[in-house]
Amino acid sequence: MELSGKALYNLLRSSRLEDLALAVEDWQVEDYRLLSEKELFGRLEDLRISLTLESFLAYAKECDGPEELTDLLTGIEEPTTERERAYLLFFELWRRELPDRQTLSIFCDELDRMVDLFDRQHNPDAVQLEEALEDLEKILDESVDAGLEPKDAFALIGQFCAHDLESFLYDYIAELIDNNQELVASEWIDGFYDYLHDVRWFDFLRARLFTRVGTNEGAETLARLIESLQERPELDLALEIATFLAHEGEPVVFKQVILFCLNLIQTEEDFQDILAIVADFHRCLDQENEEKAIETLFRRRSHRQLDLPFHQADEDKDILISLLKH
């Protein structure tokens, strides 16, 4: 998917924080929020764009957003280095000086910032994050009212975000459930459900909520999910379900899902993830002999590279299956 607005630079900045050796220019990943107003205008001067705050505001009055303003004041519509450097400066000035004229790209930039903080466990302001999600839901609802299909509206927002919003929403709501905020979690599930490309992850969250309140709907929802995975396999979701079932499910259902996962794994990391889940399952049941057997498999494989292919004929897979049959 092609990124729009400032999303590409947010993605580069996030990637650079993960990999300091990433080959990018400093101006592409700099945090412009840290620059003073004087520095912003000074850098525009270096690009032969001479402005004061007053003239900037006057030009901005004639434009719909920082993208159009950049086209106007650079005279360049193609993504050249000169245009993009100017764009990032105009974007920050617009964000800072025109808070009452928020555009989609400005909104998504702020959403990206909070998602990035959340992903790095830096605890974004809870109230601000809730407000941003409320605004996101409102934007989506208004887009549908204007004629867009729900999933198309969500895809449009996604073009302006560096992060995968579906993954973030799942992680955020899952954390709410972990923190016993079931009512808030339920409201967000209902609010975003129709917009998602793959609703099965949210179906799993609903199953977790139903299980918390002790209704049969939890087991029924999980059964439907597991059946859908047989038709359309997805290892990551199956592993999430198995992790949950290791603590709160029926042993027979847990073993069914683990056996299903074993047929999908492709790497050594996948197999070791399954070993960890199964060890946790036996630990919860105080089955020390089985847990020690899994730990033996771990030790035997600890030297292996995690990205190596996993072969379905691996003898340790057969050992694991035999343990599950006990």
Residue frames relative to the residue before (quaternion, step in Angstrom):
aa qw qx qy qz dx dy dz
M 1.0000 0.0000 0.0000 0.0000 0.00 0.00 0.00
E 0.3988 -0.7171 0.5221 0.2326 3.58 -0.85 0.99
L 0.3368 -0.7567 0.5307 0.1798 3.55 -0.85 1.01
S 0.2115 -0.7755 0.5872 0.0954 3.55 -1.13 0.75
G 0.7700 0.3397 -0.2507 0.4784 3.55 -1.32 0.23
K 0.7740 -0.3237 0.2641 0.4758 3.54 -1.01 -0.85
A 0.3729 0.7825 -0.4509 0.2129 3.58 1.29 -0.06
L 0.6237 0.5503 -0.3520 0.4293 3.60 0.95 -0.81
Y 0.7011 0.4654 -0.2775 0.4635 3.59 0.90 -0.90
N 0.6014 0.5274 -0.3564 0.4829 3.57 1.14 -0.54
L 0.6369 0.5152 -0.3217 0.4749 3.57 1.07 -0.75
L 0.6523 0.5063 -0.3173 0.4664 3.60 0.95 -0.85
R 0.6564 0.5130 -0.3138 0.4556 3.57 0.96 -0.86
S 0.6565 0.5015 -0.3051 0.4737 3.57 0.95 -0.87
S 0.6602 0.5032 -0.3046 0.4670 3.58 0.99 -0.84
R 0.6418 0.5298 -0.3229 0.4507 3.57 1.03 -0.77
L 0.6266 0.5299 -0.3352 0.4628 3.58 1.08 -0.70
E 0.6679 0.4792 -0.2890 0.4906 3.56 1.18 -0.61
D 0.7978 0.1210 -0.0221 0.5903 3.57 1.08 -0.78
L 0.2544 -0.8143 0.5057 0.1278 3.58 -0.11 1.30
A 0.6373 0.5283 -0.3273 0.4557 3.59 1.24 -0.32
L 0.4098 0.7245 -0.4682 0.2967 3.60 1.27 -0.04
A 0.3877 -0.7481 0.4989 0.2028 3.57 -0.80 1.06
V 0.2992 0.7154 -0.5754 0.2600 3.57 -0.16 1.33
E 0.5211 -0.6054 0.4954 0.3414 3.54 -1.27 0.39
D 0.6117 -0.5810 0.3901 0.3690 3.58 -1.08 0.70
W 0.6603 0.5269 -0.3222 0.4272 3.58 0.94 -0.87
Q 0.6246 0.5643 -0.3381 0.4209 3.61 1.16 -0.51
V 0.7948 0.2986 -0.1288 0.5124 3.59 1.10 -0.65
E 0.4196 0.7145 -0.4658 0.3105 3.60 1.24 0.14
D 0.4033 -0.6786 0.5538 0.2648 3.56 -1.17 0.61
Y 0.2362 -0.8234 0.5044 0.1087 3.56 -0.11 1.31
R 0.5175 0.6366 -0.4118 0.3966 3.58 1.23 -0.26
L 0.6646 0.5233 -0.2951 0.4442 3.58 1.18 -0.56
L 0.5902 0.5947 -0.3629 0.4077 3.59 1.24 -0.29
S 0.4693 -0.6524 0.5144 0.2993 3.55 -1.11 0.66
E 0.6569 -0.4932 0.3896 0.4165 3.53 -1.27 0.33
K 0.6314 0.5391 -0.3276 0.4511 3.58 0.99 -0.83
E 0.6626 0.5043 -0.3042 0.4626 3.57 0.97 -0.86
L 0.6331 0.5355 -0.3353 0.4472 3.59 0.98 -0.77
F 0.6964 0.4455 -0.2789 0.4886 3.57 0.86 -0.92
G 0.6092 0.5577 -0.3485 0.4431 3.58 1.10 -0.65
R 0.6699 0.4841 -0.3031 0.4744 3.58 0.97 -0.78
L 0.6010 0.5233 -0.3607 0.4847 3.58 1.12 -0.56
E 0.6084 0.5465 -0.3399 0.4644 3.58 1.06 -0.74
D 0.6354 0.5290 -0.3226 0.4608 3.58 1.02 -0.79
L 0.6920 0.4266 -0.2627 0.5198 3.58 1.21 -0.52
R 0.5116 -0.6756 0.3819 0.3687 3.56 1.34 0.36
I 0.5213 0.5546 -0.4514 0.4657 3.56 1.04 0.90
S 0.0863 -0.8369 0.5405 -0.0004 3.55 -0.15 1.33
L 0.1290 0.7972 -0.5697 0.1526 3.55 -0.54 1.27
T 0.2217 -0.6841 0.6627 0.2091 3.49 -1.39 0.32
L 0.6829 -0.4480 0.3438 0.4634 3.57 -1.22 0.12
E 0.6543 0.5298 -0.3146 0.4386 3.56 0.95 -0.88
S 0.6915 0.4557 -0.2914 0.4787 3.60 0.89 -0.87
F 0.5892 0.5574 -0.3653 0.4567 3.59 1.09 -0.65
L 0.6811 0.4879 -0.2883 0.4636 3.58 0.84 -0.96
A 0.6329 0.5328 -0.3323 0.4529 3.57 1.05 -0.74
Y 0.6638 0.4795 -0.3011 0.4887 3.60 0.94 -0.84
A 0.6510 0.5349 -0.3193 0.4336 3.57 0.94 -0.89
K 0.5808 0.6039 -0.3667 0.4044 3.56 1.13 -0.63
E 0.7082 0.4571 -0.2444 0.4794 3.56 1.17 -0.63
C 0.7037 0.4492 -0.2431 0.4940 3.60 1.28 -0.09
D 0.5068 -0.6674 0.4681 0.2803 3.54 -1.25 0.53
G 0.8092 -0.0837 0.0768 0.5765 3.59 1.17 -0.38
P 0.7238 -0.4481 0.2941 0.4345 3.59 -1.26 0.13
E 0.5927 0.5689 -0.3753 0.4291 3.61 1.13 -0.53
E 0.6859 0.4615 -0.2776 0.4894 3.58 0.89 -0.95
L 0.6193 0.5413 -0.3399 0.4560 3.58 1.05 -0.73
T 0.6395 0.5218 -0.3243 0.4622 3.59 1.00 -0.79
D 0.6310 0.5241 -0.3309 0.4665 3.58 0.96 -0.83
L 0.6731 0.5223 -0.2932 0.4338 3.55 0.93 -0.95
L 0.7957 0.3667 -0.1772 0.4483 3.57 0.71 -1.10
T 0.6830 0.4187 -0.3057 0.5145 3.61 1.19 -0.21
G 0.3068 -0.7533 0.5194 0.2620 3.56 1.11 -0.64
I 0.6277 0.5052 -0.3240 0.4957 3.58 1.29 0.29
E 0.1615 -0.8090 0.5600 0.0763 3.58 -0.74 1.04
E 0.6120 0.5276 -0.3555 0.4697 3.60 1.23 -0.32
P 0.5284 -0.6657 0.4241 0.3126 3.64 -1.06 0.63
T 0.0876 0.7917 -0.5927 0.1191 3.57 0.41 1.25
T 0.6684 -0.4906 0.3604 0.4273 3.58 -1.23 0.33
E 0.6521 0.5235 -0.3227 0.4433 3.59 0.91 -0.90
R 0.6758 0.4892 -0.3036 0.4603 3.58 0.89 -0.90
E 0.6908 0.4955 -0.2943 0.4366 3.58 0.86 -0.94
R 0.6200 0.5236 -0.3488 0.4688 3.60 1.06 -0.67
A 0.6539 0.4953 -0.3073 0.4824 3.56 1.01 -0.82
Y 0.6222 0.5655 -0.3421 0.4196 3.58 0.99 -0.84
L 0.6728 0.4991 -0.3106 0.4491 3.60 0.83 -0.90
L 0.6443 0.5031 -0.3165 0.4813 3.58 1.09 -0.66
F 0.6557 0.4925 -0.3079 0.4824 3.58 0.95 -0.86
F 0.6202 0.5582 -0.3395 0.4341 3.56 1.01 -0.84
E 0.6941 0.4699 -0.2865 0.4640 3.58 0.84 -0.96
L 0.6368 0.5152 -0.3365 0.4647 3.60 0.99 -0.74
W 0.6431 0.5117 -0.3220 0.4700 3.58 0.99 -0.84
R 0.6507 0.5268 -0.3146 0.4472 3.59 0.88 -0.95
R 0.7346 0.4548 -0.2234 0.4512 3.53 0.95 -0.98
E 0.7873 0.3760 -0.1693 0.4585 3.56 0.84 -1.00
L 0.7740 0.2899 -0.1544 0.5413 3.60 1.20 -0.45
P 0.0214 0.8505 -0.5249 0.0255 3.61 0.67 1.05
D 0.6629 0.5030 -0.3121 0.4584 3.58 1.16 -0.45
R 0.6981 0.3937 -0.2695 0.5338 3.60 1.29 -0.01
Q 0.0621 0.8331 -0.5423 0.0891 3.55 0.70 1.11
T 0.1957 -0.7631 0.6080 0.0986 3.55 -0.96 0.95
L 0.6877 -0.4598 0.3429 0.4450 3.57 -1.27 0.15
S 0.6674 0.4971 -0.3130 0.4578 3.60 0.93 -0.83
I 0.6323 0.5165 -0.3312 0.4731 3.60 1.04 -0.72
F 0.6494 0.5170 -0.3144 0.4606 3.57 0.94 -0.91
C 0.6995 0.4706 -0.2777 0.4605 3.58 0.84 -0.97
D 0.5840 0.5585 -0.3746 0.4547 3.59 1.12 -0.52
E 0.6696 0.4770 -0.2975 0.4854 3.58 0.94 -0.84
L 0.6270 0.5233 -0.3321 0.4719 3.57 1.05 -0.76
D 0.6239 0.5380 -0.3261 0.4637 3.58 1.01 -0.81
R 0.6438 0.5345 -0.3231 0.4420 3.56 0.95 -0.88
M 0.7032 0.4600 -0.2769 0.4661 3.58 0.88 -0.90
V 0.6171 0.5245 -0.3450 0.4744 3.59 1.08 -0.68
D 0.6315 0.5339 -0.3282 0.4567 3.57 1.00 -0.81
L 0.6453 0.5048 -0.3146 0.4794 3.58 0.98 -0.83
F 0.6430 0.5237 -0.3152 0.4615 3.57 0.99 -0.86
D 0.6750 0.5070 -0.2976 0.4458 3.58 0.87 -0.97
R 0.7257 0.4052 -0.2313 0.5056 3.58 1.08 -0.72
Q 0.4380 -0.7304 0.4255 0.3059 3.57 1.36 0.24
H 0.3826 0.7123 -0.4906 0.3248 3.55 0.99 0.93
N 0.4283 -0.7660 0.4132 0.2427 3.55 1.32 0.36
P 0.0997 -0.7935 0.5996 0.0301 3.60 0.16 1.26
D 0.6553 -0.5071 0.3762 0.4147 3.55 -1.20 0.51
A 0.4500 -0.7321 0.4434 0.2547 3.59 -0.56 1.18
V 0.6579 0.5077 -0.3152 0.4583 3.58 0.96 -0.85
Q 0.6604 0.5032 -0.3106 0.4627 3.59 0.92 -0.89
L 0.6536 0.5073 -0.3207 0.4610 3.57 0.97 -0.80
E 0.6377 0.5113 -0.3274 0.4740 3.59 0.96 -0.79
E 0.6528 0.5094 -0.3151 0.4637 3.59 0.96 -0.83
A 0.6398 0.5225 -0.3245 0.4608 3.58 1.01 -0.80
L 0.6617 0.4903 -0.3086 0.4759 3.58 0.99 -0.79
E 0.6078 0.5333 -0.3480 0.4743 3.58 1.08 -0.66
D 0.6527 0.5009 -0.3048 0.4797 3.58 1.00 -0.85
L 0.6285 0.5357 -0.3338 0.4545 3.58 1.00 -0.81
E 0.6601 0.4986 -0.3049 0.4719 3.57 0.92 -0.90
K 0.6434 0.5231 -0.3181 0.4595 3.58 1.02 -0.81
I 0.6445 0.5172 -0.3170 0.4654 3.60 0.95 -0.89
L 0.6552 0.5088 -0.3087 0.4654 3.57 0.95 -0.87
D 0.6572 0.5122 -0.3096 0.4582 3.58 0.91 -0.91
E 0.6640 0.4999 -0.3011 0.4675 3.58 0.96 -0.87
S 0.6274 0.5335 -0.3387 0.4550 3.59 1.05 -0.72
V 0.6500 0.4969 -0.3110 0.4835 3.57 1.03 -0.79
D 0.6301 0.5304 -0.3277 0.4629 3.58 1.01 -0.79
A 0.6805 0.4805 -0.2810 0.4764 3.57 1.17 -0.65
G 0.7135 -0.4904 0.2461 0.4358 3.59 1.26 0.06
L 0.5497 0.6139 -0.4091 0.3919 3.61 1.21 -0.13
E 0.4875 -0.6039 0.5338 0.3358 3.54 -1.22 0.54
P 0.6334 -0.5762 0.3444 0.3850 3.64 -0.98 0.75
K 0.7035 0.4558 -0.2854 0.4647 3.60 0.80 -0.93
D 0.6182 0.5265 -0.3452 0.4706 3.61 1.10 -0.59
A 0.6227 0.5349 -0.3360 0.4617 3.57 1.06 -0.75
F 0.6643 0.4953 -0.3001 0.4727 3.57 0.96 -0.87
A 0.6392 0.5237 -0.3229 0.4615 3.59 1.00 -0.79
L 0.6230 0.5418 -0.3368 0.4526 3.58 1.05 -0.74
I 0.6409 0.5022 -0.3162 0.4869 3.57 0.95 -0.87
G 0.6462 0.5592 -0.3156 0.4125 3.56 0.97 -0.89
Q 0.5967 0.5759 -0.3628 0.4250 3.60 1.12 -0.55
F 0.7208 0.4220 -0.2391 0.4953 3.57 1.16 -0.56
C 0.6660 0.4714 -0.3009 0.4936 3.60 1.28 0.12
A 0.4368 -0.6930 0.5135 0.2556 3.55 -1.02 0.85
H 0.7183 0.4297 -0.2394 0.4920 3.57 1.10 -0.68
D 0.5150 -0.5963 0.5161 0.3358 3.53 -1.31 0.43
L 0.3148 -0.7999 0.4799 0.1753 3.57 -0.23 1.28
E 0.6096 0.5462 -0.3703 0.4393 3.62 1.00 -0.67
S 0.6642 0.4979 -0.3048 0.4669 3.59 0.92 -0.89
F 0.6484 0.5177 -0.3214 0.4563 3.57 0.97 -0.85
L 0.6624 0.5092 -0.3185 0.4478 3.59 0.84 -0.95
Y 0.6312 0.5211 -0.3346 0.4670 3.57 1.00 -0.79
D 0.6866 0.4847 -0.2935 0.4555 3.60 0.79 -1.00
Y 0.6597 0.5177 -0.3117 0.4468 3.57 0.95 -0.87
I 0.6888 0.4637 -0.2885 0.4767 3.59 0.87 -0.93
A 0.6109 0.5444 -0.3502 0.4559 3.58 1.05 -0.71
E 0.6469 0.5072 -0.3182 0.4723 3.58 1.04 -0.75
L 0.6051 0.5428 -0.3538 0.4627 3.58 1.05 -0.70
I 0.6530 0.5030 -0.3145 0.4707 3.58 0.94 -0.86
D 0.6391 0.5295 -0.3223 0.4553 3.58 0.96 -0.86
N 0.7266 0.4153 -0.2213 0.5006 3.56 1.14 -0.74
N 0.5322 -0.6791 0.3734 0.3408 3.58 1.28 0.47
Q 0.4740 0.6328 -0.4677 0.3952 3.59 1.08 0.71
E 0.0099 -0.8731 0.4873 -0.0125 3.53 0.81 1.11
L 0.6492 0.5332 -0.3348 0.4268 3.60 0.93 -0.83
V 0.6630 0.4875 -0.3048 0.4794 3.58 0.90 -0.92
A 0.6333 0.5373 -0.3278 0.4503 3.58 0.96 -0.87
S 0.6585 0.5181 -0.3068 0.4514 3.58 0.93 -0.92
E 0.6446 0.5298 -0.3206 0.4484 3.59 1.00 -0.82
W 0.6766 0.4759 -0.2994 0.4755 3.59 0.96 -0.83
I 0.5995 0.5455 -0.3652 0.4579 3.60 1.03 -0.67
D 0.6827 0.4793 -0.2848 0.4723 3.57 0.85 -0.97
G 0.6756 0.5362 -0.2990 0.4083 3.58 0.96 -0.88
F 0.7935 0.3177 -0.1547 0.4955 3.58 0.97 -0.80
Y 0.4188 0.7652 -0.4373 0.2187 3.58 1.24 -0.36
D 0.7231 0.4700 -0.2680 0.4295 3.60 0.74 -1.02
Y 0.6633 0.5378 -0.3027 0.4232 3.58 1.19 -0.41
L 0.6096 0.6221 -0.3391 0.3554 3.57 1.19 -0.47
H 0.5297 -0.6294 0.4750 0.3125 3.52 -1.19 0.69
D 0.7888 0.1030 -0.0324 0.6050 3.58 0.93 -0.94
V 0.2174 -0.8298 0.5048 0.0969 3.57 -0.17 1.31
R 0.4766 0.7065 -0.4425 0.2790 3.61 1.18 -0.26
W 0.6081 0.5480 -0.3632 0.4451 3.60 1.07 -0.63
F 0.6738 0.4624 -0.2912 0.4975 3.57 1.03 -0.76
D 0.5709 0.5562 -0.3832 0.4668 3.60 1.15 -0.51
F 0.6378 0.5167 -0.3249 0.4698 3.57 1.02 -0.76
L 0.6287 0.5177 -0.3368 0.4725 3.60 1.01 -0.76
R 0.6351 0.5163 -0.3295 0.4707 3.58 1.01 -0.76
A 0.6249 0.5356 -0.3363 0.4577 3.57 1.01 -0.80
R 0.6342 0.5216 -0.3257 0.4686 3.57 1.02 -0.77
L 0.6576 0.5030 -0.3118 0.4661 3.57 0.96 -0.85
F 0.6463 0.5154 -0.3230 0.4608 3.59 0.92 -0.88
T 0.6427 0.5211 -0.3245 0.4583 3.57 1.00 -0.81
R 0.6178 0.5635 -0.3412 0.4295 3.59 1.02 -0.79
V 0.7557 0.3720 -0.2108 0.4961 3.56 0.94 -0.86
G 0.5260 -0.7088 0.3668 0.2939 3.56 1.29 0.25
T 0.4609 0.6661 -0.4732 0.3463 3.61 1.03 0.66
N 0.6045 -0.5718 0.4196 0.3626 3.57 -1.25 0.45
E 0.5216 0.6635 -0.4082 0.3481 3.57 1.21 -0.41
G 0.5762 0.5921 -0.3826 0.4136 3.58 1.13 -0.55
A 0.6947 0.4576 -0.2671 0.4865 3.58 0.81 -1.00
E 0.6482 0.5219 -0.3205 0.4525 3.58 1.01 -0.79
T 0.6563 0.5031 -0.3099 0.4691 3.57 0.97 -0.84
L 0.6407 0.5135 -0.3192 0.4733 3.58 0.99 -0.82
A 0.6380 0.5300 -0.3334 0.4482 3.59 0.94 -0.81
R 0.6561 0.4943 -0.3111 0.4779 3.59 0.99 -0.82
L 0.6335 0.5354 -0.3279 0.4523 3.57 1.03 -0.78
I 0.6666 0.5004 -0.3004 0.4637 3.55 0.87 -0.96
E 0.6318 0.5205 -0.3269 0.4723 3.57 1.04 -0.74
S 0.6613 0.4985 -0.3141 0.4643 3.60 0.98 -0.80
L 0.6202 0.5402 -0.3442 0.4529 3.58 1.12 -0.60
Q 0.5851 0.5551 -0.3714 0.4600 3.57 1.13 -0.52
E 0.7051 0.4491 -0.2528 0.4871 3.56 1.05 -0.79
R 0.7912 0.0736 -0.0077 0.6071 3.57 1.02 -0.82
P 0.1900 -0.8448 0.4895 0.1029 3.60 0.23 1.28
E 0.0699 0.7534 -0.6524 0.0432 3.54 -1.22 0.70
L 0.3676 -0.7863 0.4544 0.2003 3.54 -0.25 1.31
D 0.6549 0.5350 -0.3378 0.4132 3.61 0.82 -0.92
L 0.6716 0.4771 -0.2972 0.4827 3.58 0.93 -0.87
A 0.6371 0.5276 -0.3319 0.4535 3.59 0.96 -0.81
L 0.6475 0.5089 -0.3176 0.4699 3.60 1.01 -0.76
E 0.6182 0.5339 -0.3401 0.4659 3.59 1.04 -0.74
I 0.6607 0.5004 -0.3028 0.4705 3.56 0.94 -0.90
A 0.6504 0.5164 -0.3177 0.4576 3.59 0.96 -0.86
T 0.6268 0.5370 -0.3322 0.4565 3.59 0.99 -0.81
F 0.6573 0.5006 -0.2975 0.4784 3.57 1.00 -0.84
L 0.6905 0.4946 -0.2810 0.4469 3.56 0.87 -0.98
A 0.5552 0.6098 -0.3977 0.4021 3.60 1.14 -0.51
H 0.7467 0.3730 -0.1983 0.5138 3.58 1.16 -0.61
E 0.8530 0.1966 -0.0308 0.4824 3.57 0.85 -0.95
G 0.6434 0.5489 -0.3314 0.4181 3.59 1.21 0.12
E 0.6246 -0.4913 0.4362 0.4222 3.49 -1.36 -0.06
P 0.5609 -0.6355 0.4056 0.3422 3.64 -0.85 0.89
V 0.6540 0.5216 -0.3323 0.4356 3.59 0.93 -0.81
V 0.6543 0.4906 -0.3109 0.4844 3.59 1.04 -0.75
F 0.6100 0.5491 -0.3458 0.4549 3.58 1.01 -0.81
K 0.6907 0.4790 -0.2905 0.4572 3.59 0.79 -0.96
Q 0.6015 0.5597 -0.3495 0.4504 3.57 1.09 -0.70
V 0.6896 0.4725 -0.2807 0.4715 3.58 0.92 -0.94
I 0.6322 0.5279 -0.3410 0.4532 3.61 0.99 -0.76
L 0.6482 0.5064 -0.3195 0.4706 3.60 0.94 -0.84
F 0.6193 0.5298 -0.3309 0.4757 3.56 1.09 -0.72
C 0.6542 0.5179 -0.3078 0.4572 3.59 0.95 -0.90
L 0.6326 0.5591 -0.3364 0.4172 3.58 0.95 -0.84
N 0.6650 0.4981 -0.3067 0.4643 3.59 1.09 -0.60
L 0.6979 0.4793 -0.2647 0.4616 3.59 1.26 -0.33
I 0.5606 0.6523 -0.3964 0.3210 3.58 1.12 -0.58
Q 0.1941 -0.8016 0.5617 0.0656 3.53 -1.15 0.79
T 0.7832 0.2695 -0.1416 0.5421 3.60 1.13 -0.50
E 0.6617 -0.4792 0.4005 0.4149 3.52 -1.36 0.24
E 0.6174 0.5482 -0.3473 0.4446 3.58 1.02 -0.73
D 0.6166 0.5410 -0.3442 0.4567 3.60 0.99 -0.79
F 0.6887 0.4857 -0.2937 0.4511 3.57 0.84 -0.96
Q 0.6686 0.4871 -0.3114 0.4677 3.58 0.94 -0.81
D 0.5765 0.5567 -0.3768 0.4644 3.60 1.14 -0.53
I 0.6604 0.4968 -0.3055 0.4731 3.57 0.96 -0.85
L 0.6176 0.5403 -0.3460 0.4548 3.59 0.99 -0.79
A 0.6544 0.5166 -0.3119 0.4556 3.59 0.95 -0.88
I 0.6596 0.5044 -0.3090 0.4637 3.59 0.97 -0.85
V 0.6744 0.4884 -0.2990 0.4660 3.59 0.92 -0.89
A 0.6152 0.5318 -0.3478 0.4667 3.61 1.04 -0.72
D 0.6466 0.5140 -0.3122 0.4693 3.57 1.00 -0.83
F 0.6089 0.5591 -0.3334 0.4533 3.59 1.06 -0.79
H 0.7019 0.4504 -0.2719 0.4802 3.59 0.83 -0.96
R 0.6062 0.5538 -0.3514 0.4499 3.58 1.10 -0.67
C 0.6532 0.5189 -0.3114 0.4550 3.58 0.97 -0.83
L 0.7228 0.4091 -0.2336 0.5056 3.56 1.12 -0.65
D 0.4155 -0.7262 0.4436 0.3211 3.60 1.33 0.10
Q 0.3734 0.7036 -0.5041 0.3340 3.56 1.02 0.84
E 0.1660 -0.8587 0.4784 0.0791 3.55 0.36 1.31
N 0.6456 0.5340 -0.3410 0.4263 3.61 0.91 -0.79
E 0.6731 0.4815 -0.2908 0.4802 3.57 0.93 -0.89
E 0.6347 0.5302 -0.3300 0.4550 3.58 1.01 -0.82
K 0.6577 0.5026 -0.3088 0.4685 3.60 0.96 -0.84
A 0.6194 0.5417 -0.3426 0.4533 3.57 1.06 -0.70
I 0.6452 0.4995 -0.3146 0.4852 3.59 1.04 -0.78
E 0.6386 0.5257 -0.3257 0.4580 3.59 0.99 -0.80
T 0.6056 0.5457 -0.3469 0.4637 3.58 1.11 -0.64
L 0.6373 0.5121 -0.3189 0.4796 3.58 1.01 -0.80
F 0.6194 0.5482 -0.3335 0.4524 3.57 1.02 -0.82
R 0.6870 0.4912 -0.2920 0.4488 3.56 0.77 -1.04
R 0.6575 0.5272 -0.3113 0.4390 3.56 0.99 -0.82
R 0.7630 0.3668 -0.1899 0.4973 3.57 1.13 -0.62
S 0.4082 0.7691 -0.4352 0.2289 3.58 1.28 -0.10
H 0.6665 0.5148 -0.3064 0.4437 3.60 1.14 -0.54
R 0.5748 0.6345 -0.3728 0.3578 3.59 1.18 -0.33
Q 0.5019 -0.6314 0.4995 0.3160 3.56 -1.14 0.69
L 0.4947 -0.7072 0.4259 0.2717 3.54 -0.84 1.01
D 0.6998 0.4717 -0.2868 0.4532 3.60 1.10 -0.55
L 0.4342 0.6919 -0.4699 0.3346 3.61 1.25 0.13
P 0.5510 -0.6013 0.4502 0.3635 3.61 -1.09 0.63
F 0.2943 -0.7236 0.5947 0.1901 3.54 -1.15 0.68
H 0.2582 -0.7786 0.5566 0.1311 3.55 -0.84 1.02
Q 0.4992 -0.6952 0.4351 0.2798 3.54 -0.77 1.06
A 0.6531 0.5078 -0.3192 0.4624 3.59 1.20 -0.40
D 0.3500 0.7544 -0.4909 0.2598 3.60 1.27 0.07
E 0.4864 -0.7031 0.4399 0.2749 3.57 -0.80 1.04
D 0.6068 0.5642 -0.3626 0.4265 3.60 1.11 -0.57
K 0.5732 0.5623 -0.3830 0.4566 3.58 1.15 -0.48
D 0.6560 0.5053 -0.3099 0.4672 3.59 0.97 -0.84
I 0.6271 0.5301 -0.3320 0.4643 3.58 1.06 -0.76
L 0.6508 0.5154 -0.3094 0.4637 3.55 0.96 -0.87
I 0.6532 0.5115 -0.3197 0.4577 3.59 0.92 -0.87
S 0.6522 0.5128 -0.3217 0.4563 3.58 0.98 -0.78
L 0.6220 0.5280 -0.3342 0.4719 3.59 1.10 -0.67
L 0.6589 0.5225 -0.3067 0.4459 3.56 1.00 -0.82
K 0.6489 0.5380 -0.3150 0.4363 3.58 1.16 -0.53
H 0.5258 0.6453 -0.4128 0.3698 3.59 1.25 -0.24
